[in-house]
Every structure is written in structure tokens, then in C-alpha cells.
Amino acid sequence: MLKRKKKLWVNWHKWTGVFRVLLGLGLSAHLVMGMAFPVWAYGSFADGILQFTEENETAGLSVTAPAAILMEASTGTIIWEKDSESAYRPASITKIMTLILIFDALEEGRISLEDVVTTSEYAASMGGSQVFLEPQEQQTVETMIKCIAVASANDACVAMAEHICGTEEVFVQKMNERAEGLGMTSTHFENCNGLDTDGHMTSAKDVALMSRELITKYPQIHDYSTIWMENITHNTAKGSKEFGLTNTNKLIRQYEYATGLKTGSTSLAKYCVSATAEKDGVELIAVIMAAPDYKARFSDATALLNYGFSIVQVYEDLNEEDFGQVPVINGVRETVGVRAAGPFRYLDMEGADLSGIEREVQLDSEVQAPVGENQNAGKLLYKLGGNEIGSVELVYDENVEKAGFWDCVIRSVKMLAV
């Protein structure tokens, strides 16, 4: 035991000696630590113990995957990126767009969660990651969503594509149209599940864009993407049997703040993940493309998320209050109410004191009828330290028609009566 302690002490002095030499050559402690430890272990030495510090962790961020991006969800701000616009094979993170189209159809009332979906011969033949749906097997839309979001089921994707659009081909056309609408300039889909095929490509940035669309427009996706294990029931001509779904996203169990979203891997795409997480009101999206192995994709995603949470804070004002009344000239009503067009969000990465944010209302002194609902009425300015950091449009909250002859007569009579 004494010999082992002595050896460790010698090794310690040996390494500290190396550190002193490097520092003597003018290298900073940050650089030395950056060369010596992986991204999750950046810190500083004190009393011979490695101290994990937020400052050093953010200074030394790196990922092993060739392409990655970190985005704040509410504003879409890109916090960190690496070759984020180059096209890569997406594997099963393709299914993020498939889920968007499914939730689009739900929102528009074209399908419901209780609808029964019948599996075709073609859908049942997908192979790869699947839940082994059989031809003519029926499952509800909600069960299919669980199969896709949790178990990354290729067969369930095609069954849903056919249920919504008749054929996978038409569904994929809609996927590409939706991608174009989101500004996904490096993306082209050839199928709805991500199986390797020529021309089926996207980028880390585009994956972040579609991930943001899914989690902000349809936050209920987290009800499914956070399921760790759940059983479904196969009811077929062969009888009834249970089948266990297990989440392919290990961060759901391994990372405290994880909320989703989707993994992907094939021999050509390697290992991908779009990882979403939320902490203290901040929601982040970390996308990793073409990582060398499954451990690297999760460690890279974790490093990005930790980095983001260490520097990002978000100020949010829902702007749900009444902003007063504006006089209406020649209207059937004398005044019209004002409201904000939407909430305001501001992302800070400099450690500013966001409690110092002030608002300034700039409003029309009067408005000429006719007035349209949602017509511009002014703006709500936000300032920090005297500097403008953003604004929200103020709009009128209802229509006010122009007063006619008899409206003016009636108003005059009422004034004389008073």
C-alpha cells in the first residue's frame, strides 16, 4: 500500500513538473487542460484535485463528430456549430419530419389519435428498425406515433405515410415541401424513415430547424419522446401478443434534462442524434451528425447541452396584458383596444442582469376609421442598459368601422342630451 502511494505521488510530481514546463513556455492553463482532458472533464487543479468549473468547460468545448450544431429553441439562435450546413445522410432522424407531418394532420383534423391505421404489405416489408407490424395489422394513430418516436419503427412510418397521403411517395413530396418552407436548404428526402438511399440527405442545421418546428409547434411530442419503455399489443390473425418498445435515445435515462428527440444510425450515416433538453426555462437542441459510434453521439450531445446551459439565459415576456385604448376618429366606436402581437424573448450569452430589462410603449395617439383587427398600432420596445435589444408589434384588438351619416347624428344627439 505504501509503495502504491509513493508511486502515485511520484507520478503526480512528474505530471505537475510537465505542467510547470509548459506554463513556463507561455502556454495558458486553459490550453494545457484542453489538451489533457476530454470535453466533459475540463477544470482546474487545486490542492492536487481536478476541480470542474463552468468557465473552463465553456472555454474548451469540442465535439468528435464531423458536423454538429447547438440551437436555442424559442428564438432559433445558433449558439455553436461545426460544419452545420454540409449535407450528410440523416438515418432515422428523418422521422422528425415524418412526425411533423403526422402532427400537422392531427392539428388540421384530417386524422385523430383514435383513428385505426391498417398496415400494408409494403409497410410491413421495411426491415431495419421496426416493431414487426404484420400485413393488415391495425393499430391506432397514437400507437403508431409511439412506435416511431420511441422505437424508431420504419414500418410504422410507412403505414402512417400511407394512411395520411395514400402512398409514401406523395407523403415524401409533402416532407420536401415542408422542409422548403422551413428554410432547410441542404435537405432532400427520398423516404419517410431514413433508410439509406441515394439523394436522401440533410444537414445538422436543417435537422435543428425541423426539430425546433416540432417541439415548439407541437410540444406534446415530449409526451412520447420521453417514454423509456412501454408495451404495445399486436392483434393479428395469429393471435394477440405483447411487444416491448424501448427508447433508442439513451439520454432519456442518462441526462437529467433530456426531453427527446430522435436518434439515427445506419452503416453509411453512422451515428446521429437530435437531442432536446430543458433546464430553468431554457430549451436547447443539440444535433450530432455522422459520429463514429453511439457513445460519441451521446457524449457530444451532452457536451453541447452542458455548454449551452452554462452560458444561455432567456428573458421572456408573454405580453398578455391590455395596452390601453386609442381614440378613433370618425368611427362607430370612440376608442379601440390594443394588445401585443405576441410574446417577446431575448437570449443572452454574456451573463447580463436581465432583471434590468425595461419596456417602452410607443403607441398611436389616435387612429382614423376604419380600423382593422391586427392593424399596427405601435410597438413595445425593450431596453437593457439603455440599449434597445428588441421589440414587439402592438396591434388593435378588433375592427372598428367608419361611422356613417346616421351614426354621426345619433352620436350628436347623445352629446346634446348629456
LORO-901739 format. One record per residue: residue in one letter; x, y, z of N, C-alpha, C in turn. Coordinates in steps of 0.001 Angstrom, whole numbers, padded with zeros to 6 digits, always signed. Atoms other than C-alpha are relative to their C-alpha. Layout:
// residues N
AXYZXYZXYZ/...
//
This chain:
// residues 418
M+000836-001204+000000+000000+000000+000000+000871+001254+000000/L-000890-001144-000071+002839+002395+000927+000713+000224-001315/K-000677-000113+001295+004623+001627-002336-000918+000614-001044/R+000964-000527+000993+001460+002377-004337-000183+001506+000200/K+000158-001420-000272+001024+005721-002572+001222+000771-000481/K-001229-000677+000416+004643+006586-003238+000049+000152-001513/K-000014-000036+001469+004271+005711-006920-000941+001081-000518/L+000959-001010+000424+001157+007874-007255+000553+001399+000242/W-000564-001306-000320+002978+010764-005526+001074+000387-001000/V-001040-000256+001003+005906+010434-007908-000622+000384-001326/N+000679-000311+001271+003561+010336-010928-000610+001384+000034/W+000609-001317-000126+001747+013380-009615+001051+001095-000202/H-001041-001009+000146+005013+015341-009287+000560+000016-001411/K-000475+000065+001384+006068+014097-012698-000892+000824-000912/W+000948-000718+000877+002909+015474-014343-000038+001486+000332/T+000008-001425-000331+002930+018711-012382+001279+000661-000502/G-001236-000540+000562+006513+019138-013479-000167+000323-001472/V+000280-000250+001425+005424+018810-017101-000848+001245-000153/F+000877-001174+000070+002681+021358-016461+000802+001280+000221/R-000780-001209-000280+005162+023803-014986+000883+000384-001175/V-000834-000271+001179+007434+023457-018009-000833+000654-001097/L+000869-000546+001048+004554+024068-020400-000419+001418+000318/L+000406-001340-000393+003370+027051-018431+001172+000966-000121/G-001182-000846+000128+006939+028350-018408+000253+000412-001434/L-000156-000325+001420+006896+028272-022199-001047+000983-000468/G+000973-001030+000365+003972+030654-022119-001356-000528-000380/L+001309+000544+000323+001061+028271-022647-000940+000267+001158/S+000966-000291-001053-002085+029151-020748-000480-001271+000647/A+000556+001160-000703-003620+026863-018155-001169-000585-000768/H+001141+000489+000791-006703+026652-020348+000457-000946-001107/L-000475+000817+001111-004713+025300-023277+000531-001328+000483/V-000539+001239-000542-002879+022776-021148-001128-000949+000375/M+001117+000841-000404-006118+021494-019682-000748-000503-001223/G+000718+000392+001204-007682+021457-023153+000663-001166-000697/M-000681+001119+000645-005002+019086-024404-000048-001256+000853/A-000170+001131-000891-005029+016866-021365-001270-000771+000306/F+001220+000650-000453-008704+016075-020775-001102+000097-001044/P+001131-000052+000920-011854+015246-022776-000942+001132+000373/V+000860-001163-000154-014640+017828-023154-000792-000016+001292/W+000813+000046-001210-016600+016612-020165+000837+000175+001263/A-000833-000033-001201-013622+016921-017837+000831+001267+000133/Y-000797-001203-000107-012381+020467-018287-000122+000590+001388/G+000041-000556-001340-011431+022085-014988+001335+000627+000345/S-001265-000565-000446-008614+023435-012908+000496-000773+001210/F-000573+000718-001127-006249+021964-010356+000073+000899+001233/A-000128-000685-001286-006446+022962-006692+000282-001060+001043/D-000383+000978-001030-004672+021090-003911+000095-001413-000566/G-000182+001317+000591-003943+018238-006310-001286-000677-000433/I+001288+000586+000380-007661+017704-007153-000531+000735-001222/L+000577-000614+001188-009298+018321-010533-001337+000624+000353/Q+001229-000719-000317-011959+020987-009997-000749+000288-001303/F+000802-000251+001196-014769+021093-012591-000596+001389+000096/T+000495-001369-000045-015516+024697-013386-000742+000323-001281/E+000823-000384+001142-018174+026185-015646+000812+000808-001007/E-000774-000864+000878-015730+028764-017024+000898-000801-000932/N-000919+000780+000813-013191+026215-018229-000722-000949-000937/E+000747+000910+000863-015822+023847-019594-000440+000714-001271/T+000464-000724+001174-017246+026510-021905+001155+000407-000888/A-001139-000448+000790-013787+027628-022987+000557-001107-000877/G-000642+001071+000721-012762+024185-024194-000931-000916-000744/L+000987+000852+000652-015873+022896-025996+000518-000548-001319/S-000293+000627+001283-015239+020415-028799-000861-001243-000127/V+000749+001236+000232-017075+017508-030388+000792-000869-000969/T-000738+000921+000863-015754+014410-032123-000669-000174-001358/A+000730+000189+001255-018465+014229-034803+000405+001067-001015/P-000410-000976+001014-017719+015960-038127-000950+001171-000165/A+000972-001079+000151-020908+018048-038026-000905+000042+001225/A+000828-000150-001196-022902+019444-035129-000506+001431+000087/I+000534-001353-000226-024993+022410-034017-000722+000015+001330/L+000756-000224-001222-026456+023801-030807-000878+001217-000210/M+000969-001060+000248-029615+025916-031065-000896+000191+001221/E+000998-000299-001018-031827+027662-028520-001362-000038-000663/A+001238+000329+000696-035373+026574-029281-000953+001177-000176/S+001031-001033+000088-037565+029599-028526+000341+001101-000990/T-000417-001058+000914-035537+032096-030563+000621-000524-001290/G-000698+000546+001156-033789+029771-033017+001440+000459-000107/T-001380-000496+000007-030444+031328-032075+000989-001159-000037/I-001061+001006+000070-027434+029251-033088+001092+000394+000989/I-000968-000277-001061-025108+029041-030088+001393-000483-000384/W-001283+000611+000379-022378+026812-031541-000255-000896-001203/E+000173+000865+001164-021852+024990-034823+001335-000468-000552/K-001184+000578+000637-019388+022836-036705-000453-000658-001296/D+000369+000523+001323-019788+022208-040459-001500-000301-000051/S+001428+000258-000203-023513+022603-039853-000834+000020-001274/E+000802-000109+001221-024597+023240-043448+000377-001029-001066/S-000353+001056+000953-022886+020312-045191-001020-001133+000079/A+001012+001051+000061-025180+017511-046317+000569-001351+000429/Y-000344+001336-000484-024996+014153-044547-001238-000890-000087/R+001130+000934-000080-027126+011026-044507-000602+000089+001402/P+000603-000233-001309-029663+011510-041704-000461-001242+000751/A+000539+001203-000651-030733+007914-040990-001369+000326+000608/S+001361-000096-000552-033726+007835-038625-000370+001354+000578/I+000453-001324-000403-033627+011475-037594-000865+000617-001097/T+001006-000304+001024-035550+011734-040881-001396+000018+000612/K+001338+000189-000573-038507+010696-038727-000520+001235+000726/I+000454-001266-000577-038608+014152-037145-000962+000680-000960/M+000897-000597+000987-040129+015446-040378-001257-000848-000170/T+001173+000875+000070-042416+012415-040565-000965+000327+001140/L+000840-000338-001154-043694+013293-037084-000639+001373-000161/I+000590-001321+000253-044201+016936-038092-001241-000137-000860/L+001149+000165+000888-046490+015858-040919-001149-000734+000681/I+001053+000694-000751-048370+013498-038605-000724+000986+000911/F+000639-000970-000885-048977+016291-036095-000695+001114-000776/D+000725-000924+000877-049890+018675-038927-001389-000549-000309/A+001275+000633+000351-052602+016219-039964-000942-000058+001202/L+000824+000005-001218-053804+015927-036357-000564+001386+000267/E+000445-001366-000279-053970+019702-035924-001081+000443-000990/E+000961-000395+001037-055876+020123-039181-001266-000846+000018/G+001196+000827-000116-058387+017446-038177-000146-001048-001084/R+000079+001013+001066-057556+015154-041097+000112-001406+000566/I-000058+001279-000703-056767+012353-038649-000201+000275+001483/S+000079-000136-001450-057266+011724-034925+000855-001082+000636/L-000831+000978-000696-055257+009840-032318-000670-001363+000079/E+000740+001258-000133-058011+007200-032168-000225-000700-001338/D+000184+000633+001321-058076+006533-035928+000771-001311-000070/V-000647+001302+000185-057224+002956-036912+000791-000001-001300/V-000893+000046+001158-054278+002524-039282+000254-001455-000358/T-000218+001373+000470-054015-000641-041384+001353-000092-000701/T-001344+000183+000558-050527-001874-042238-000062-000727-001333/S-000031+000629+001319-049931-002646-045910+001136-001019-000089/E-001110+000939+000253-047719-005404-047309+001306+000757-000135/Y-001202-000795+000226-045281-002714-048364+000554+000538+001323/A-000456-000543-001278-045131-001068-044936+000615-001080+000878/A-000495+001100-000838-044623-004434-043224+001334-000546-000480/S-001227+000567+000580-041661-005188-045509+001231+000866+000215/M-001064-000998-000094-039465-002267-044422+001327-000550+000518/G-001255+000463-000579-036890-004095-042307+000675+001091+000806/G-000721-000950-000832-034255-002306-040272-000669+000131+001357/S+000646-000255-001280-035520-000716-037074-001511-000068-000184/Q+001428+000219+000225-039109-001889-036741-000663-000572+001243/V+000771+000617-001087-041881-003102-034447-000711-001256-000497/F+000482+001262+000582-042710-006051-036725-001517-000024-000175/L+001401-000026+000390-046135-004935-037877-000223-001015-001115/E+000316+000996+001023-047799-007622-039990-001010+000568-000995/P+000973-000463+000990-049773-007087-043211-001427-000110+000544/Q+001395-000124-000448-053347-005996-042412-000143+000202+001508/E+000090-000297-001429-052471-005438-038753-000476+001429+000195/Q+000562-001321-000273-054336-002483-037281+000468+000526+001353/Q-000402-000697-001216-053074-000007-034725-000549+001423-000059/T+000463-001382-000002-054268+003438-033621+001134+000945-000406/V-000988-001020+000340-052537+006597-034768+000925+000254+001190/E-000836-000274-001168-051326+007195-031212+001020-001110+000233/T-000952+001101-000149-049754+003742-031030+001098+000099-001049/M-000993-000163+001058-048033+004375-034344+000992+001111+000340/I-000885-001089-000402-046650+007663-033008+001009-000505+001032/K-000908+000570-001005-045200+005800-030015+001037-000905-000658/C-000935+000894+000694-043656+003207-032324+001085+000790-000727/I-000956-000824+000739-041986+005977-034343+000906+000775+000948/A-000755-000886-000886-040934+008319-031530+000867-000754+000992/V-000725+000754-001019-039800+005635-029077+000928-001035-000628/A-000753+001136+000536-038695+002607-031090+000547+000223-001396/S-000533-000338+001327-037867+004373-034400-000433-001014-001058/A+000515+001073+000855-040096+001969-036336-000185+000439-001450/N+000121-000287+001426-039627+002081-040110-001352-000424-000551/D+001287+000495+000495-042761+000024-040704-001142+000917+000415/A+001047-000911-000461-044912+002381-038618+000024+001312-000775/C-000112-001229+000800-043587+005389-040567-000725-000139-001328/V+000619+000199+001311-044665+003964-043900-001507-000208+000144/A+001436+000196-000223-048025+002839-042512-000692+001338+000222/M+000590-001318-000232-048684+006393-041304+000038+000863-001255/A-000086-000757+001247-047483+007916-044577-001126-000398-000949/E+001077+000493+000869-049932+005750-046493-001367+000383+000549/H+001280-000357-000614-052721+006488-044009-000347+001465-000262/I+000241-001437+000163-052293+010262-044404-000094+000416-001460/C-000096-000485+001385-051405+010620-048098-000320-001046-001065/G+000314+001036+000980-052331+007309-049736+001205-000814-000401/T-001238+000694+000343-048761+006485-050745+001179+000684+000701/E-001194-000598-000580-045307+007019-049268+000565+001061-000932/E-000545-000947+000974-044282+008815-052464-000622+001386+000160/V+000680-001288-000168-046909+011543-052012+000370+000616+001344/F-000370-000480-001327-046077+011811-048307+001399+000613-000022/V-001379-000507+000082-042367+012286-049075+000036+001320-000753/Q+000100-001278+000708-043274+015030-051541-000410+001106+000975/K+000434-000962-001014-045070+016777-048681+001128+000289+001002/M-001154-000204-000886-041990+016267-046484+000963+001023-000595/N-000921-000922+000657-039825+018083-049027-000586+001410-000094/E+000651-001309+000029-042360+020892-049354+000072+000668+001369/R-000064-000537-001372-042446+021303-045578+001423+000441+000317/A-001404-000351-000222-038634+021312-045483+000343+001321-000675/E-000250-001245+000729-038514+024056-048100-000613+001181+000746/G+000663-001059-000747-040996+026101-046069+000721+000387+001269/L-000769-000276-001219-038737+025844-043018+001393+000545-000301/G-001321-000511+000369-035702+027051-044975+001101-001025+000097/M-000985+001087-000082-033975+023669-044951+000664-000167-001366/T-000576-000116+001338-031695+024406-047901+000914-001157-000391/S-000919+001107+000316-029443+021326-047649-000697-001356+000039/T+000767+001222-000240-032225+018752-047425-000757-000482-001221/H+000904+000661+000947-033833+016297-049798-000330-001378+000561/F+000463+001284-000505-035931+013354-048623-000399-000912-001156/E+000406+001015+000968-036374+010160-050622-000961-001015+000613/N+000935+000888-000690-038308+008193-047994-000386+000621+001334/C+000520-000595-001236-040119+008769-044709+000636-000572+001258/N-000548+000643-001193-037992+006613-042411+001519+000102+000141/G-001437-000209-000108-034324+007310-043222+000878-001145-000434/L-000823+001072+000544-033207+004044-044753+000912+000562-001082/D-000979-000539+000941-030068+004678-046805-000460-000168-001445/T+000256+000022+001440-030756+005587-050414+000633+001237-000605/D-000659-001122+000660-029067+007871-052929-000896+001236+000010/G+000725-001265+000034-030090+011514-052623-000731+000359+001267/H+000701-000269-001260-031553+011237-049126+000999+000648+000960/M-001041-000733-000711-029567+013966-047365-000596+001172+000779/T+000332-001219-000734-029775+016768-044816+001243+000472+000748/S-001131-000567-000739-027522+018912-042630-000360+000147+001476/A+000236-000197-001435-027108+019473-038913-000900+001212+000237/K+000820-001197-000151-028592+022965-039260-001448-000276-000376/D+001361+000305+000433-031611+021656-041166-000717-000904+000998/V+000599+000868-001025-032193+018951-038559-000416+000835+001200/A+000355-000885-001110-032140+021647-035890-001250+000803-000326/L+001175-000772+000412-034678+023682-037875-001281-000830+000093/M+001226+000796-000065-037127+020809-038195-000271-000487+001423/S+000192+000361-001406-036543+019766-034582-000676+001144+000744/R+000612-001174-000636-037377+023304-033475-001471+000116-000383/E+001399-000058+000447-040550+023261-035558-000855-001011+000748/L+000772+001051-000660-041670+020000-033991-000229+000320+001476/I+000166-000146-001443-041008+020854-030346-000669+001306+000393/T+000653-001263-000339-042247+024454-030450-001444+000041-000470/K+001381+000003+000512-045345+023919-032586-000818-001122+000611/Y+000698+001156-000560-046210+020517-031140+000747-000518+001234/P-000745+000417-001197-044728+020359-027616-000482-001321+000586/Q+000492+001303-000488-046896+017285-026951+000866-001159-000477/I-000901+001063+000429-044214+015326-028803+000827-000509+001164/H-000796+000417-001155-042337+015269-025497-000714-001064+000832/D+000744+001060-000697-045127+013101-024061+000385-001378-000531/Y-000380+001262+000633-043930+010425-026482+001514-000207+000011/S-001460+000149+000119-040202+011135-026869+000676-000263+001338/T-000588+000272-001317-039655+010823-023108-000418-001355+000569/I+000344+001362-000440-041217+007358-022843+001261-000857-000053/W-001175+000865+000000-038462+004964-021817-000366-001408-000480/M+000453+001330+000415-040290+001636-022113-001525-000059+000089/E+001452+000196-000015-043866+000731-022976-000353-001160-000924/N+000445+001123+000827-045689-002270-024388-001137+000405-000921/I+001156-000073+000882-047968-002372-027384-000495-001421-000220/T+000582+001319+000235-050237-005236-028380-000181-000229-001486/H+000231+000425+001384-050065-006966-031761-001244-000872-000034/N+001196+000815+000220-053530-008221-032754-000053-000382-001473/T-000044+000487+001378-053222-010330-035895-000759-001310-000118/A+000674+001283+000228-054654-013450-037455+000643-001118+000808/K-000698+001018-000781-052048-015351-035470-000323+000089+001491/G+000346-000166-001404-053455-014048-032205+000487+001320+000552/S-000378-001222-000677-052596-011375-029654+001284-000219+000801/K-001239+000113-000768-049152-010754-028193+000555+001382+000314/E-000602-001246-000441-047288-008038-026325+001356+000202-000670/F-001302-000345+000575-044326-006231-027853+000525+001211+000748/G-000572-001076-000804-041992-004009-025833+000717+001048-000825/L-000705-001125+000606-040923-000580-027046+001050+000505+000986/T-001057-000579-000827-037610+000732-025707+000599+001188-000736/N-000469-001224+000626-036413+004254-026391+001436-000153-000499/T-001340+000067+000589-033413+004400-028726+000891+001152+000480/N-000750-001160-000488-032376+007718-027134+000386-000222+001461/K-000444+000341-001353-030335+006684-024092+000138+001225+000899/L-000083-001206-000810-030090+010321-022968-001230+000166+000882/I+001213-000089-000809-033641+009977-021668+000249-000554+001402/R-000342+000558-001300-032201+007873-018857+001312+000556+000555/Q-001352-000358-000420-028666+009239-018763+000203+001493+000251/Y-000192-001451-000109-029150+013025-018951-001211+000619+000680/E+001069-000479-000888-031185+014786-016287-001029+000882-000699/Y+000883-001002+000594-032660+017481-018519-000561-000415-001361/A+000403+000455+001330-033361+015384-021645-001519-000037-000161/T+001429+000049+000336-036770+015741-023310-000264-000720-001324/G+000129+000659+001304-036138+013911-026604+001312+000153-000758/L+001139+000003+000882-035878+013848-029524+000046-001215-000936/K-000058+001098+000951-034638+011306-032100+001440-000374-000303/T-001303+000536+000393-031668+009090-032857-000067-000520-001436/G-000069+000631+001315-030498+007620-036145+001341-000658-000200/S-001269+000646+000340-027879+005188-037364-000200-000996-001127/T-000109+001018+001042-027066+003216-040483+001487-000166-000282/S-001411+000236+000314-023829+001831-041901+000617+001190-000728/L-000517-001140+000755-023500+004871-044187-000133+001317+000765/A+000219-001244-000744-024925+007582-041943+000810+000051+001283/K-000648+000133-001307-023017+006340-038896-001010+000353+001096/Y+000875-000206-001165-024498+007685-035633-000398+001475+000123/C+000543-001352-000046-026753+010740-035412-000962+000127+001178/V+001023-000253-001008-028947+012335-032790-000399+001472-000045/S+000502-001336-000297-031136+015375-032357-000489-000069+001437/A+000273+000100-001433-031132+015812-028583-000596+001305+000502/T+000620-001175-000584-033524+018212-026886+000036-000119+001516/A-000062-000010-001459-033301+019246-023250-000483+001351+000504/E+000496-001242-000589-034783+021859-020929+000472+000121+001446/K-000472-000272-001354-033363+023444-017787-000261+001466+000326/D+000257-001360-000473-034539+026512-015872-000653+000875-001068/G+000716-000762+001006-036850+027571-018692+000724+000177-001311/V-000769-000058+001250-034142+027272-021373-000098-001346-000703/E+000123+001232+000778-034793+024699-024113+001014+000020-001134/L-001074+000075+000986-031893+023593-026303-000174-001195-000922/I-000023+001072+000989-031463+021443-029415+001455-000227-000396/A-001367+000349+000394-028130+019659-029988-000072-001094-001057/V+000033+000956+001101-027704+017901-033324+001412-000495-000292/I-001283+000639+000301-024852+015460-033975-000182-000857-001243/M+000076+000766+001249-024233+014016-037458+001276-000824-000194/A-001097+000869+000429-022039+011086-038508+001054-000238+001075/A-000936+000337-001079-020479+010380-035116+000548-001408-000227/P-000620+001296+000289-018102+007384-035169-000659-001187+000704/D+000679+001091-000710-020086+005349-032611-001113+000588+000857/Y+001169-000477-000739-023193+005547-030448+000379+000736+001277/K-000437-000704-001204-021266+006612-027358+000433+001422-000328/A-000483-001322+000385-019680+009519-029203-001153+000952-000265/R+001109-000909+000297-023011+010873-030408-000647+000507+001286/F+000626-000418-001245-024394+010934-026871+000937+000875+000835/S-000936-000837-000757-021230+012337-025264+000156+001371-000655/D-000058-001277+000707-021012+015011-027967-001238+000839+000300/A+001249-000720-000272-024668+015938-027466-000027+000525+001429/T-000041-000415-001403-024206+016060-023704+000930+001188+000191/A-000957-001108-000101-021165+018307-024059-000607+001295-000518/L+000637-001190+000564-023101+020708-026282-001085+000545+000920/L+001088-000434-000878-026112+020806-023969+000539+000633+001278/N-000605-000569-001202-023962+021387-020892+000596+001379-000269/Y-000563-001288+000392-022153+024160-022690-001098+001054-000123/G+001096-000949+000184-025428+025803-023695-000624+000436+001311/F+000626-000336-001277-026960+025626-020246+000916+000841+000894/S-000939-000760-000834-023789+027113-018732+000080+001465-000393/I-000159-001394+000432-023948+030323-020792-001297+000678-000417/V+001223-000574+000567-027523+030808-022011-001019+000315+001092/Q+001185-000328-000785-030307+032634-020220-000989+000698-000925/V+001047-000531+000868-033616+033609-021788-000954+000859+000807/Y+001017-000884-000577-035824+036573-020888-001256-000156-000835/E+001259+000181+000721-039462+036029-021799-001080+000879+000612/D+001144-000810-000412-042399+038441-021606-001188-000449-000844/L+001143+000542+000738-045736+036888-022551-000901+001091-000566/N+000766-001145+000525-047341+040330-023090-001492-000296-000097/E+001419+000360+000034-050810+039150-022168-000904+001111+000534/E+000824-001053-000587-051963+042433-020592-000626+000909-001054/D+000641-001006+000846-054147+045197-022053+000913+001216-000075/F-000872-001157+000177-052127+048081-023502-000776+001294-000194/G+000771-001236+000002-054910+050637-023219-000888+000182-001212/Q+000933-000354+001063-057281+052385-025621+000557+001160-000823/V-000405-001076+000902-056603+054605-028638-001262+000655-000563/P+001170-000687+000566-059129+057283-029739-000140-000290-001498/V+000281+000271+001409-060810+056519-033084-000742+001194-000593/I+000619-001130+000679-061647+059378-035441-000973-000524-001051/N+001046+000352+000974-064906+059018-037428-000308-001495-000003/G+000327+001420-000103-065502+055500-036157-001337-000223+000669/V+001256+000331-000675-068643+053739-034953+000228-000148+001499/R-000384-000007-001402-066751+053461-031651+001030+001092+000212/E-000884-001122-000285-064804+056201-029958+001433-000439+000300/T-001337+000505-000311-061862+054028-028870+000128-001452-000452/V-000278+001394+000342-060218+050726-029747+001150-000497+000873/G-001024+000564-000867-058149+048411-027566+001262-000417-000742/V-001304+000355+000567-054507+047494-028113+000567-001194+000763/R-000678+001145-000607-052623+044256-027480+001319-000239-000726/A-001273+000372+000636-049175+042866-028231-000253-001113-001015/A+000171+001020+001045-048859+040752-031383+000494-001363+000446/G-000519+001271-000475-047033+038079-029419+000963+000204+001149/P-000962-000122-001097-044535+037335-026651+001337+000539-000498/F-001355-000453+000314-041012+038726-026529+000993-000919+000694/R-001058+000835-000569-037943+036567-025997+001360+000597-000356/Y-001354-000514+000206-034360+037663-025595+000994-000990+000571/L-001004+000965-000410-031395+035316-025414+001306+000718+000297/D-001264-000606-000409-028264+036362-023537+001038-001080+000237/M-001102+000926-000229-024912+034586-023556+001201+000703+000631/E-001087-000790-000564-022864+037298-021834-000114+000152+001507/G+000165-000101-001446-024124+036910-018269-000594+001310+000467/A+000604-001283-000358-026112+040165-018286-001062-000185+001084/D+001056+000004-001010-028510+041048-015466-001316+000319-000700/L+001222-000183+000780-031803+040512-017276-001124+000635+000819/S+001014-000678-000814-033768+041923-014328-000013+001502-000297/G-000080-001418+000345-032664+045325-015649-000680+000353-001311/I+000690-000274+001262-034680+044989-018877-001210+000896+000258/E+001118-000936-000121-037132+047882-019290-000814+000021-001283/R+000891-000088+001158-040139+048332-021575-000408+001449-000257/E+000462-001326+000402-041168+051424-023512-001115-000169-001027/V+001152+000127+000899-044624+051647-025108-000032+001188-000945/Q+000153-001029+001026-044798+053588-028386-001300-000277-000735/L+001366+000273+000448-048461+053923-029341-000548+001179-000791/D+000674-001058+000743-050516+055879-031883-000799+000868+000967/S+000795-000890-000845-052095+058959-030295-001470-000071-000368/E+001363+000191+000488-055220+058368-032418+000061-000760-001314/V+000036+000755+001242-056354+056355-035410-001263+000355-000770/Q+001112-000342+000877-058615+057111-038368-000761-001269-000386/A+000825+001131+000424-061519+054733-039017-000025-000079-001537/P+000201+001282-000684-061888+052177-040429+001314-000564+000562/V-001138+000644-000652-059599+050198-038137-000141-001511-000146/G+000032+001456+000171-058712+046569-038822+000613-000714+001196/E-000587+000820-001045-058113+043926-036204+001391-000454-000441/N-001408+000340+000254-054351+043207-036003+000733+001066-000813/Q-000672-001129+000644-053605+046544-037725+001031+000572+000955/N-001081-000523-000846-050351+048079-036458-000451+001224+000779/A+000343-001122-000873-050837+050430-033506+001235+000636+000615/G-001233-000502-000601-047216+050969-032478+000933-001144+000292/K-000892+001093-000379-044515+048921-030846+000406+000110+001453/L-000451+000113-001377-043249+047779-027491+001505-000240-000038/L-001458+000091+000034-039515+048470-027131+000528-000606+001290/Y-000683+000571-001157-037249+046505-024814+001430+000525+000019/K-001330-000576-000132-034064+048080-023490+000727-000607+001185/L-000862+000497-001069-031160+046840-021396+001221+000899+000057/G-001122-000919-000132-028612+049287-020064-000090+001176-000943/G+000213-001124+000909-030142+051983-022242+000033-000360-001467/N-000078+000450+001391-029669+049951-025428-001217-000838-000374/E+001149+000779+000480-032553+048579-027479+000441-001422-000328/I-000340+001405+000254-032492+044769-027525-001075-000732-000800/G+001051+000625+000796-035711+044100-029441-001318+000711+000190/S+001320-000616-000088-039347+044968-029892-001071-000988-000423/V+001170+000774+000399-042820+043528-030348-001026+000976-000567/E+001014-000850+000606-045511+044984-032593-001235+000050+000897/L+001289-000179-000650-048602+046415-030921-001072+000124-001070/V+001061+000031+001018-051869+045855-032799-001356+000286+000645/Y+001361-000227-000483-055538+046794-032489-000711-001331+000154/D+000566+001301-000335-057656+044073-030957-001370-000280-000613/E+001278+000251+000665-060847+044480-033049-000186+000957-001166/N+000348-000872+001119-062371+046021-036157-000892+001144+000492/V+000877-001140-000251-063908+049487-035948-000344+000610-001352/E+000419-000516+001303-065945+050540-038982-000117+001522+000022/K+000155-001445+000132-066124+054082-040263-001456+000375+000248/A+001355-000420-000331-069143+055945-038958-000714+000568-001225/G+000824-000548+001075-071965+056683-041421-000726+001244+000464/F+000740-001234-000304-074272+059703-041539-000835-000151+001253/W+000889+000173-001139-076805+058296-039061+000776-000305+001282/D-000840+000197-001189-074033+057163-036713+000414+001344+000588/C-000408-001327-000454-072879+060775-036544-001166+000754+000623/V+001201-000671-000535-076434+062055-035993-000290-000536+001408/I+000299+000611-001292-077043+059590-033150+001021+000418+001045/R-001038-000385-000937-073713+060444-031547-000203+001459+000432/S+000219-001414-000320-074521+064210-031763-001160+000169+000965/V+001169-000055-000883-077926+063669-030143+000370-000410+001410/K-000412+000475-001319-076350+061713-027319+000845+001056+000719/M-000833-001035-000599-073821+064500-026746-000841+001175+000484/L+000873-001101-000394-076575+067154-026649-000822-000374+001223/A+000803+000456-001132-078576+065027-024222+000771+000068+001304/V-000836-000065-001189-075676+064962-021824+000126+001452+000466/
//
